[in-house]
C-alpha cells in the first residue's frame, strides 16, 4: 500500500511539475537564438505562413488578398479571453485561437465557448515549449497531450499547429524546419504569421494598431495574444482596428478560410474524448494533491518548530531544577528485577553492574524459559544477593510480575537484561521516592554501543529526542513512559493497578500510563544513568522500533479515556497523549511530505532555495542537538553525523510509524519481536572494581 501511494504521489507531482514549472514563459515574439537556415527550402522561406512539410514537395499557402486571419496565442485566459470573445462577437468577426494544453485543462469551458461561437481552434503545444530545441520524446508528449486535452474538453481535434516562438517563414532556421517536418509526420499543418502586432511588448494602443495594419492589400495572418499578461492594449487596438480595416475593404476569417483549406477541425470518438477527460482529471488531481501537500508541509514545519521551541524551553527550566531535593535521602534496600529470555550474551555484565551498586540491593533474575543457558550462567557467577527464578516462557510482563511477587522491598527497579548500570544509578533512581506522590521514576538510558553510524544516530536520538522529551514530560507531570532499561517503582503502586499487563507490546508505556491514571506522579531523574545495547543492524532496529511504536499506539488507545478525566489522569491525557499524538504520530506521518517536496524542488524549483531551506532545518536540528548534549554532559562529536541521519535514519523512523499506523488501522495483531543481543557492553570501570 505504501508503494502504491508513493508511486501515485510521485506521478501526481511529476505531472504538476511538468505542467507548471517547465512552462515556457517568454513571449512568442521575443527574439530567439538564430542559426543556419540553408536546409529550409527556398519555396518555404519565401512562401506563405501555412506550411505543409510533407515527405514529397513541401508546400505553403498564402492568405487571399484583402483577407485577414486574426490569431490569438497563449490562451484561454479566464480574464482576457472572454473579453476578446465579447469584442469579436460584437464586431461579427471570426478568429483562430492557438491554445495551450495546460490552459485548456484549467479552463475547458472557455475553449468550448471559442468553438461554439464559430471560431477556429489550433494547438500551441502543451506547455508552450520550443519545439525546435526539445528532444523528440518531449515533442511527442507536447502535441499528443495537447490533442488529448482538447478532445476531452471540447470533443474535437485539430491539425493546426503554431509552434511557440515562431514568426514569419523567412525567419525559419534549420532547427525550426526540422521540427516542422517532424510535426507534419505526426499529422500537423504549421501556421506561422505574416504580421506581428507585438502586443506582447505592450508598446501602447496606437503602436499595436500601427503594427497590425497591412501596408497594402495582401492577405495577412496577424499575431495577437489573449493571455500572458495585461491585454488592455490588445482589446483597445482591436476595437479601433477592425472597423478601420473593414472600411478599407478587408474581411476577417479563420486561418483555413483565408487559405481555402477544407474544415480542419473534426469531432473525435467517445474513446478519444474519454482519454482526454482522464488526462484533464489527472491534471486537476495533481494540482489538488500539491495544494494538500502544501498545507501538510506547512503543518509539518509548524509542528517541527513548535516541538523544538517547546522542548528546549522545558529542558532549560528543568535544568535549573535538576538538583532540587526530594526530601530525606532514601537509604532503604531496593529489589532489582531483571527479566531474561536468552540473554546469555549480556546478562553477566548487567548483573555485575547491579551488584556493584553503592546502594543496597537484592537482584532477582527471572529466567523466562531461556534456551541458551542464561539462568545457569547467572547461578555460576555466585554473586551475593542475586537470586534466580526459573519459569516457563510466558513473556516479559509475566516475568516482571513473577519478580514483583518475589521482591522483598517496597522500592523496585526494573532493568532489561542488556543494560549496565553505573555505580550510583540505583541510588539516584530511588531518591525521588522521598516524595510520597511519586509512584515511578524514569532513569537516563544511554546507548552503550555507539561505534558506527547506526550507533551514533541512535545515541543522538536518545539524547536529543528521548531525554529532551522526558524533561518536558517531567515538568508537565505527564510522563507516558518509564523505559524498561532503567525505571524505579513503588511496589504498592504496582500492586494497586494489578501489576503489568500483556495486552500491549509496550508494557513499560502501558504500565506508566496506568500509574498516572491511578493518580501517581512519574518523574525523570537524569543522574540515574544506565547503558543499554542498541540494535546493530537496520533490520534489528526496524523490528525494535516497530514494536515500540505499535505498542505505544496500543497503549494510547487503551488509555484514551484519560483525555476527559481530571487530576493526574487528565494531565496524562490532555498533555501527554496530545504530545504523543502530535509529535510521535502526526509529525512522522507528515515527515515524508518534507522529503517529497525536497525532491520536487530539486527537479522543478530553485535548487539553491531548496538547499537553503534544508540548511535552515539542519541548523534547527543542530542547535537542539548541541543544547541537549550539553545538558546530558555528552561530547558533541557524534553530531557531525546529523546531516547523514536525515537521509537514512529519519526515513526509517517515519516509515516505522506509518507501517505501525496502517497495522493498527487494519486491526492486525503484531507479534512480540525479540531484539538480537550482541554482548557489546561491559561493566563500567567503577562497578568492575567494586565486584573484585
HUDASUL-V791911 format. One record per residue. N is the residue number from 1. D_LAST is the distance of its C-alpha to the last C-alpha in whole Angstrom. Layout:
BEGIN
n = (N/N)
d_last = (D_LAST/D_LAST)
END
This chain:
BEGIN
n = (1/2/3/4/5/6/7/8/9/10/11/12/13/14/15/16/17/18/19/20/21/22/23/24/25/26/27/28/29/30/31/32/33/34/35/36/37/38/39/40/41/42/43/44/45/46/47/48/49/50/51/52/53/54/55/56/57/58/59/60/61/62/63/64/65/66/67/68/69/70/71/72/73/74/75/76/77/78/79/80/81/82/83/84/85/86/87/88/89/90/91/92/93/94/95/96/97/98/99/100/101/102/103/104/105/106/107/108/109/110/111/112/113/114/115/116/117/118/119/120/121/122/123/124/125/126/127/128/129/130/131/132/133/134/135/136/137/138/139/140/141/142/143/144/145/146/147/148/149/150/151/152/153/154/155/156/157/158/159/160/161/162/163/164/165/166/167/168/169/170/171/172/173/174/175/176/177/178/179/180/181/182/183/184/185/186/187/188/189/190/191/192/193/194/195/196/197/198/199/200/201/202/203/204/205/206/207/208/209/210/211/212/213/214/215/216/217/218/219/220/221/222/223/224/225/226/227/228/229/230/231/232/233/234/235/236/237/238/239/240/241/242/243/244/245/246/247/248/249/250/251/252/253/254/255/256/257/258/259/260/261/262/263/264/265/266/267/268/269/270/271/272/273/274/275/276/277/278/279/280/281/282/283/284/285/286/287/288/289/290/291/292/293/294/295/296/297/298/299/300/301/302/303/304/305/306/307/308/309/310/311/312/313/314/315/316/317/318/319/320/321/322/323/324/325/326/327/328/329/330/331/332/333/334/335/336/337/338/339/340/341/342/343/344/345/346/347/348/349/350/351/352/353/354/355/356/357/358/359/360/361/362/363/364/365/366/367/368/369/370/371/372/373/374/375/376/377/378/379/380/381/382/383/384/385/386/387/388/389/390/391/392/393/394/395/396/397/398/399/400/401/402/403/404/405/406/407/408/409/410/411/412/413/414/415/416/417/418/419/420/421/422/423/424/425/426/427/428/429/430/431/432/433/434/435/436/437/438/439/440/441/442/443/444/445/446/447/448/449/450/451/452/453/454/455/456/457/458/459/460/461/462/463/464/465/466/467/468/469/470/471/472/473/474/475/476/477/478/479/480/481/482/483/484/485/486/487/488/489/490/491/492/493/494/495/496/497/498/499/500/501/502/503/504/505/506/507/508/509/510/511/512/513/514/515/516/517/518/519/520/521/522/523/524/525/526/527/528/529/530/531/532/533/534/535/536/537/538/539/540/541/542/543/544/545/546/547/548/549/550/551/552/553/554/555/556/557/558/559/560/561/562/563/564/565/566/567/568/569/570/571/572/573/574/575/576/577/578/579/580/581/582/583/584/585/586/587/588/589/590/591/592/593/594/595/596/597/598/599/600/601/602/603/604/605/606/607/608/609/610/611/612/613/614/615/616/617/618/619/620/621/622/623/624/625/626/627/628/629/630/631/632/633/634/635/636/637/638/639/640/641/642/643/644/645/646/647/648/649/650/651/652/653/654/655/656/657/658/659/660/661/662/663/664/665/666/667/668/669/670/671/672/673/674/675/676/677/678/679/680/681/682/683/684/685/686/687/688/689/690/691/692)
d_last = (57/55/56/60/59/58/61/63/62/62/65/66/65/66/70/70/68/71/74/73/71/73/76/79/80/82/86/88/90/88/88/86/86/89/89/91/94/96/95/96/100/103/104/101/100/104/104/104/100/100/99/99/97/97/97/101/102/101/103/103/105/106/107/111/113/113/110/106/103/101/97/94/91/87/88/88/87/87/88/91/92/93/95/97/98/99/101/102/103/106/107/107/106/103/100/98/94/91/88/85/83/80/82/84/81/81/84/86/88/90/90/92/94/95/96/98/100/101/99/98/94/93/89/87/84/81/79/82/80/82/83/84/81/78/78/80/77/77/81/81/78/80/84/83/81/83/86/84/83/87/88/85/86/90/91/93/92/93/94/94/91/91/88/87/88/91/94/98/98/99/95/94/91/91/87/89/92/89/87/91/92/88/89/92/91/89/92/93/95/94/96/96/98/101/101/98/98/95/94/91/91/93/95/98/100/103/101/100/103/105/102/103/107/108/111/113/114/111/109/105/102/100/97/95/92/91/88/85/86/89/92/94/96/97/98/100/102/102/104/107/106/107/111/112/111/113/116/116/116/113/111/107/106/103/102/103/106/107/107/108/105/105/103/99/97/97/95/92/91/89/86/86/86/84/81/82/81/78/77/79/76/73/74/74/71/69/71/69/66/65/67/64/61/62/62/59/58/58/56/53/54/54/51/49/50/50/46/45/47/46/42/42/44/42/39/40/41/38/36/38/37/33/32/35/33/33/34/32/28/26/24/24/22/22/22/21/23/22/25/24/27/26/23/21/21/19/17/14/13/15/14/10/12/13/11/9/13/14/17/17/17/18/18/21/21/25/25/29/30/28/29/26/24/22/22/21/18/16/17/16/12/13/11/12/15/16/19/21/25/27/31/33/33/35/34/31/33/33/30/29/32/30/27/29/31/28/26/26/26/29/27/26/24/25/23/23/21/21/20/17/17/16/14/17/19/20/21/23/24/25/27/30/31/32/35/37/39/35/35/32/30/29/26/26/26/25/25/22/24/27/28/32/35/34/30/32/35/32/30/34/35/32/32/36/37/34/33/37/38/35/36/40/39/38/41/43/41/42/38/39/35/32/30/28/25/24/27/27/30/31/31/35/36/35/37/40/40/40/36/36/39/39/42/41/38/37/35/33/37/39/36/36/40/41/39/41/44/43/43/40/38/36/34/32/29/28/25/23/22/21/21/23/24/28/30/30/34/37/38/35/35/39/38/35/37/40/38/37/41/43/40/41/45/45/43/45/48/47/47/50/51/49/52/54/52/52/49/45/46/49/47/45/48/50/47/44/46/49/46/44/48/49/46/44/47/50/49/47/51/53/50/52/55/54/53/56/58/56/58/61/61/60/63/66/65/64/61/61/61/58/56/56/56/52/51/52/50/47/47/47/44/42/43/41/38/38/38/36/33/34/33/30/29/29/30/34/33/33/37/39/38/40/44/42/41/44/46/43/41/43/45/43/42/45/46/44/45/49/48/46/49/51/49/50/53/54/52/50/47/44/41/38/36/33/31/29/26/24/20/21/18/14/12/13/11/11/9/7/6/6/4/0)
END
